[in-house]
Amino acid sequence: MRIPEELEQEIEELKRLRNKKECLRKAYDVLTSKFYGERIKTYTRAYELFILDIHKLWHRKGFMHCTHLNEMMRFLLVGSGFFKDKDIKKKWTILGYFSPHEYLKIKLDDWMNVDIWAQHYGIRFGDYAHGIHGLEII
């Protein structure tokens, strides 16, 4: 599958980094500077969950569903050569008693939580929206 040229350029930049930690942080910064998650739009734009074309997703800017953001992260990390699919686990949590939310656990020396979607709400790199910690999102 051919990927967008701009995405390929980002992957090439990641390949030049020194280690997995730098790669993960750079990929996180790339995605959070281009995309964000938002609770209301998760519902009002639910139809976008069916967009699976990497070209359509990458050429957008602004809101993106957590599942799409996580797939983009996987694409960047595996493409960099620093990570394999087995180093990236999809995890689910519930926000506000009814809203399913996907985040990632990524293997460095230990497993690290990564929640790109929730960064917009102040959830920091290395953490994820969950329980009371995620209620301010709902």
N, C-alpha and C positions, 0 to 999 in steps of 0.2 A: 504494500500500500504506500502510495506517495503521500508525504505529509507536506503541509504548507511550508514555504520557503522560510518565513519568519520563525516558525517553530524549529525548523532545522538549524537556523542560525543560533537560536537559544541553546539547543542541544550541543552544538559545536563549542559554544562558550563554556558550557558546563564541563565538557571533556577536558578543557585546559586547566581546570581547578586542581588543587593538590590532594583533596581527600573527600570522603563521603560527607563529612559534616559541612564543609564549605559548599559542596554541591547541593545538599538538602536546603541549606539556608538561602542560597542564590535562587534555586527553583521556587522556594516559598516566596521570596521577594518579587520575583518575576510575576508570579500569579496574583499575589495580593496587590501589586501595582496596576494590574490590568483588569482584574475582576473582583467582585465582592459578593457576599451573601446578604440576603435580606428576607426576613420572615414573611412579610406581607406578599412580596413578589414570589416567594416559594409557592404560595397558594394561587395568586392571580395569574401566574405564568406556568402553571403545572403542565400545560400542553407542551412546553419546551422540553420536558423530560424525554420526549420521544425523538429529539434531535440527536442523532448519533454520529453525524458526519464531522470528523475532526477539523475539516476545512471551515465549515460553518461555525463551529464552536470557537476555533482559534481567532477567526476574523471579527468576533464580537468584542465589545468592551462593556464593562459595567456588570450588571447582575448575571450570576450564573448559579445553577443549582449545585448543592454540595457534591452530588454524585459525579457531575461533569467536572467540577474542580479537581476532585480526587483522581479521576481518570487522566486529566491533563498532567497532574503531578506524577502519576505512574509513568506516563509517556516520557516526560522529561527525565526522570530519575533512571529508568531502565535504558533510555537512549544514551544517557551519559556514559554508560559502561561501569559506573560505580556501584550500581544496584542491580539486583535480579528481581524477578517477580516475587520470589519467596521472601524477599526483604520488605515487602509492602503488604500489610494486612488491612482489609476494610473492616471497620468496626461500626456498630450501631449503638445509638443511645436515644433516649426519649427526652424531648424538651417540653416542659410545661404539661406533662401528663398525657399528651396526645400527639405530639409532633415528632415523627421519626427523623433522625438526623445521622448522616454518615460522616465519619472522620477516618483518619488513617493512623496506624501504628507502623513506624518505619524503623528498621533495624540499623542502628549504628553499632556501638559497642553493646549497648542495651537497646531495648525497644523504646521509641520516643513517640509521643502523641503529636499529631499534626492536624490542625483544623483550619484550613484555609478559609472556608465559608464564615467561620465565627470571628475571624480577625477584625472584621468590620465592627463588631460589638465589643472589642477590647480584649478578646481572648488571645492570650499571648502565644508566641511560638513555643511549642513544647507542651501545650495544654489543649483542652478541648471543651466545648460547651456540654454541660451535663448537670443533672439534678438542680440544686439551688444555684450552682455556678452558671447554669444556663437559663435560669428563670427570667433574668433581666432581658433576655432576648424575646421572650414570649409576651 
